[in-house]
Amino acid sequence: MKKNLLDTPKLGFGLMRLPTVEGKPDEIDHEQVSRMVDMFMEAGLTYFDTAYVYGKDGASEKAARACLVDRYPRESFTLATKINAWLMADDEEMAKAQFYTSLERTGAGYFDYYLLHALQTNTYKRYDEYHLWDYVAGLKKQGLIRNMGFSFHATPELLDQILTEHPEVDFVQLQLNYADWENPSVTSRANYEVARKHNKPIVVMEPVKGGTLANPPAKVRELFKAAAPDMSLASWAIRYIASLPGILTILSGMSNVEQMADNISYMRADAFRPLDEEGMEVIRKAQAALAAIPSIPCTGCSYCTPGCPQNIPIPDIFEARNHQLVFENEEAGQRSYNFHTANKGKASDCIACGQCEGACPQRINIIERLKDCAEAFDH
C-alpha cells in the first residue's frame, strides 16, 4: 500500500544553506553537517532536500552522500532533489542528464521525491519544450523516483494551469510563511488554496523567509515574546505553517548546530503540536502588525519595466527597499539591491520620464519612490 505523504514528519532538512569551512566559502563543513544529520535523524525526522544546482559543482548533493547516504540505511530517510531546465542546461539532453549526475553525486540509488525546479512565469515553458514532464514520469515508472513534483514561484493562476495540465504530479513545493500570506508579489495564501483545491500535498520552502522571520520587527517580537517567552521567534513561523492542513513537510535551511537544536526542540517527530486557536490569533496579530508598517505597495507585476529607457528593475528594487522598511534589515536589502542591479540600471539612474507611472496599475509614485531608494542604496 502506498504511503500517505501527509504522514511524513513535518520538519525537513533543506541542504541549500549548509555551513562551510572557515575561510573556504565554497567548501561545506561535512563534520558539522554530519552532526546536524545525526541530530535530525535522532529526532525521528527523515526528509532531506537538495538540488542539482545547490553549491559549487554539486556540493550540496555530494554532502548529502557523505553526511547522510553513506552513513544511514537507505530506507531510513527520504531524499529529494531537483532538475533545472533553465539555469544550468543548454539543451534538452543536458537537462535530462542532470538526473543521472544527481544519482551519481548522492549515491542514493533512487530519489523519494524528484522535482522540476523553480517553475516561474518566464521559465515554465522550458520544461514543456524539453519534454521533462514525460521524462520524469518515465523515471517514476522505472522505479528511479517514487514521487514527482515541482517547486513554484509565480501566480495562483499559473499554478492552477500547471496542476490542471499535469494531474500526475504527487506534490507541489511552495513558498509559504505568515509574512507573505497576503503579500501580492508572493501570494502565499492564494497558491496554498490552489494546491489544496487540486488535493496536492505541499512541501513548504522559505517558512522563515530566508531567515528574516527569525528576527522580525520589534512589534512582532513583542507579540511573540508576550505569548511564549521561551519559544524562539523562528518557531512561530515554522509551527504556523506546520499547523495548516495538507502540509507534507516544511523545509528549514538550517546552517549550524544551534539552529538545528532549536528547530528540533519543537518539531521533533514525537513533540510537534499544531498551534491552537490562541496561537493562531497571535499570528493574526503579527500579520496585522506587519501590514501596518509603511512599505511600497508594489505587486511585482513588472508592467513598469518593459519601456524603461534606463533598464531599471523597479519591482526588484522596491522589494529590496521593503526588506529595510518592513523588516528593519538594512544589510539584506542592500544585498538584494546589489544583486538585482548588477547588470541593470540603478535607482539613481532614473531620468523621471514617467513611463513607469503611466503603466503602474497600483498608481505608485514610482519616481519619488526611486529617489528614496537611491538615497538608501546608492551611497
N, C-alpha and C positions, 0 to 999 in steps of 0.2 A: 504493500500500500504506500502511495506517495506521501512523503512527509508534508504536513501543513506548514508552509513557510512562516506563518504567523506564530508558530511555536518557538521560533528562534529567540534566544536571549536578546534583550532589547538594546544592548550596547555592542557596537562593532569597533574594531581597531582599524582606523584609517592610516595607511602606511605612506602618506604623502609628505608629512612634515616630521620625519624621523630625526632624532638627534644626530649631530655629526661630530666627528673627531675635532677637538680643539685645534684651531689653526688650519684645518683642512675642510672647508665648507662643502666640498663635493664628496667627502668620504663619510659614509654612515658609520656611526658608532655601534658596531654589532654587539659588543659586550653589553652596553646599556639596553639596546633593543631586546636582546635575549632575556635580560632580567624583566623587562616590561612584558614580553610574551609570557614568561613564566607566571607573573602576577595575574595576567589576564586569564590564562587557562586555569589557574588555581581557583579563580573566582567563578568558574563554571561558564565562562564566556568563550565563544567559538568562532565568531565571524571576523575574518580579516579581509581588507580591501586594498588592492594595489592597482596599477595600470601600466601599460606598455611605456607610456611617456613620463612616468614619475622618476625623477632623479636622472643624473647624468649617466648615459649608457646603460639604462635599465637598473640603476642602483637599488630602487625600491623592490623590484621583483627579485633581484639577487639577494637582497636582505631577507625577503620572505623565505627563500630557500635556506639560507644559513641559519636564521634565527628561529624558524618555525618548522618547515617541511623536513629538514634533516634531523630534527630533534624530537618530533612527536609522531605517533602513528597517524597515518593519513586520514583515517575515518574519525579521528578525534577532533577535527576542526573543519571549517569550511573556508574556502578561498575564492575571492572574486578578483577578476582583472578585466581589462577593457581593450577594445580595438579602436584605434583612432584613424579615421579616413581622411582627415584634413590637415593635421598638424605635422605628421612625420612621414607621410606616404606620398609618393609622386604618381602612382598609378594603382590600378586595381590589384595586380598581383603582389605588389609590395605591401599593400594594405592587408591582404589576406595572409601574407607570410608572417605578419605580426603574431598571429595565434601560436604558431609553432616556435617562434622565438620566445614568446612568453612561457610556453610549456617547457622549453629547454632551460630558461633562466631560473624558473621556480622549481623545476624537478617534481612538479605536483602530480603528474600523470593524467590528471583531468582537472577541470575547474568546476566548482559547485555553482558559481554564478559568473556569467560572461556578459559583458555589457558593450553595446555600441556607445561610444564615448562622446559626451558633451554635444548632444543634438541641439542646435540653435537655428534661428531663422536663416542665417547665411551659410549653414553647413549641412543641414539635414538631408538635402537632396543628394549630396555626395554619396551617402550610404545607399541610396537607390541606384545611382549611376554605377557603383562598384558591386552591385548585387550582394551586399553584405547581409541583408536580412535573410535571404535564402542560404547564404553561406553559413551563417551562424546556426540557423535551423538545422542545416545538414550536419554540423558538428554535434548538435544535440542528439540527432538520430544515431550517430556513431558512438555515442556514449562518452565523447570527449568533453562535453559540458553537460550539466544537469539542469540548469535553469538559464534562460536567456532574458535579457532586459536591456534597458538603455538609461543613460543619465541625460538630464534635460535642463536647459536654461533658456526658456522662452515663454511665449504666451499660452494661456489656457486654451485658446482657440487652436493653436498648432498642436498642443498636446492631445486634444480631443481628436484632431485629424489623424495623428500618427497612431493613436490607440485604436481608432476605428479601422484604419487600414491594416493594422498589424495586431489582430486579436491573439496571435500566437505567443506574444511575449508573456513571461511568467511574472514579471515585476517591473517596477519603474523606480528610478532614483531621482529625488527632487531636493531642491534647496528649501528647507523649511526651518523657520525659527520665529519666536514670538515678535521680534522687532520687525521682520519683513512680512508679517502675516497679512497686512493690508497695504504694504509698500507697492505702489503701482508699477515700479520697474522690476519687481521680483515676483509679485502676485503669488505668494506662498499659499494663501487660503484657496484662491481660485484653482490653482494647479492641484492642490490636495483634493479638492472636491471633484475635479475631473477624474483623477486616478481612482477615487472611491466609486464614482459612477460606473467606471469600467471594471470595478471589482479587482483591481490590481494591488497586491501588497506593495508597500512603499519602503524603500531604503532611503534614509534621510542623510543629506550632506549639509554641511555648514550649520549645524544646530546652534553653535555658539558664534556664528557669523564671523568666521576667521579669527576667533579669539576675542572679538570686540565685546561680546556679552559676558566675558569673564571680568570685565571692568566697565560696567555700564555707567551712564551719567549719575550724578550724585542723588537726584531724586529717586531714581530706580534702586540704587544701592540701599537707600534708607528704607524703602518699602520692603525689600527682601530681608534686610537685617532685622527689622522690627518683627517680621513674621517668623523668622527662623534664624536666630543669631549664630547658630553653629553650622549652618549649611553654607557651602561656597556659593558665590554668585553664579558661577557656571552651572551648578547643579540645577538651578531653576530652569535654565534654558533647555537642558537635556531632559529633565523629568517632565517638563511641559509637553514636549514633542512625543516622548515615550508614552504619555498617557492618552494619546489620541488613538481612536480605532484604526485598524488597517496598517499599523506600522510593523514592518518586518524587523528592521533594526536601525540604529542610529549610529552613524559613523562619527567618531571623535578622533581628530588628528592629534593624538597625544604626542608631545615632543620630549617628555622626560619622565622619570620615575615618579616624581611628585604629582604630575598631572594624572598619571595612571592611578596612583594611590587614591587621589581624590575621587576620580570617576568611579572606581570600583567600590568605594565606600558606600555608595548609594545605588549603584547599578549592578552589583554582582547578581548572578542568576537567582540566588535564594533570598535576596534582600530588597529588590526593587518593588516599590508600591506606587501605583499611579497617584497623581495629585487628586485630592478630594476637592469638593466644591469650594472650600475655603481657600485652598491653594490656587485654584483656577481664578478666583476673584482677585487674588494678589497679582496674578499675571495680567488680568484685565486692567488693573490699576497701573501696572508698569507700562502696558501698551499705551494707555491714555497719557501717562507722563511723557513718554517719548513723542507722541503725536503733538503734544503742546509745545515742544521745543521748536523755535523758528528754524525753518530749513527751506531749501529751494524746492518748490513743488514740481520737479521735473519727473516725467513718467518714463523717460528713456525711449520715446518713440522715434527719435532721430529725424523727425521731419525738418528740423532746423539745419541739418548738416550738409545735404547734397549741394546746395547753392552757395555755401560759404566760400568766398574768394580766398580766405586765409587757411582753409582746411583745418579749422579748429574743431576738435572733438568735444563739442559743447556738453552733451549728456554725461560723458565720462568726467569732465572737469567738474560739473555740478555734483556728481556722485562723490568725487574726492572731497569737495568742499563740505558736503553734508557729513562726511566722516568726522570732520572737525567741528561742525556746528552742533550735531546731534550727540556724537559720542565723545566729544572733547578729546579726540585722538589726533593731535597735530601731526605726529610722525607718520601714521598710517595714511592720512590724507595726502601728505606730501609725496610719499612713496607712490601712491596711486596716480597722482597728478604727473609725476616724473615719468612713470611708465607709459601713460596714455598720450603724452605729448612728446615722446622721444623723437618721433619722426613726423610730427604734425605741428599745426600751429599752437601757440601758447595763448593763454587768456589775454596777455598783454599785446598780442598781435591783432586784436580786434580793431577794425577801422570804422566801426559804428555805421555800417552801410544799412542796417535794419532788415536785411533779407530774412534773417532768422526769426525776428519778432513777427513778421508777417506770416510765417509758416507755423508758428507755435500754437497748437490747439489749447494749451494751458494759459496762453496770454501772459507768459512770463516776461518781465522786463529784462531781457537777456543781456542787453548792452550794459546796463548798470550792474547786473549780477557778475558779468565777466570782469568788470572793473574791480569789484570786491575780490574776485578770485585772483586777479593779477596781483593785488596788494598782499593777498595771503600767501601766494605761491611763488611769484616771480620776483624774488628778492635776493 
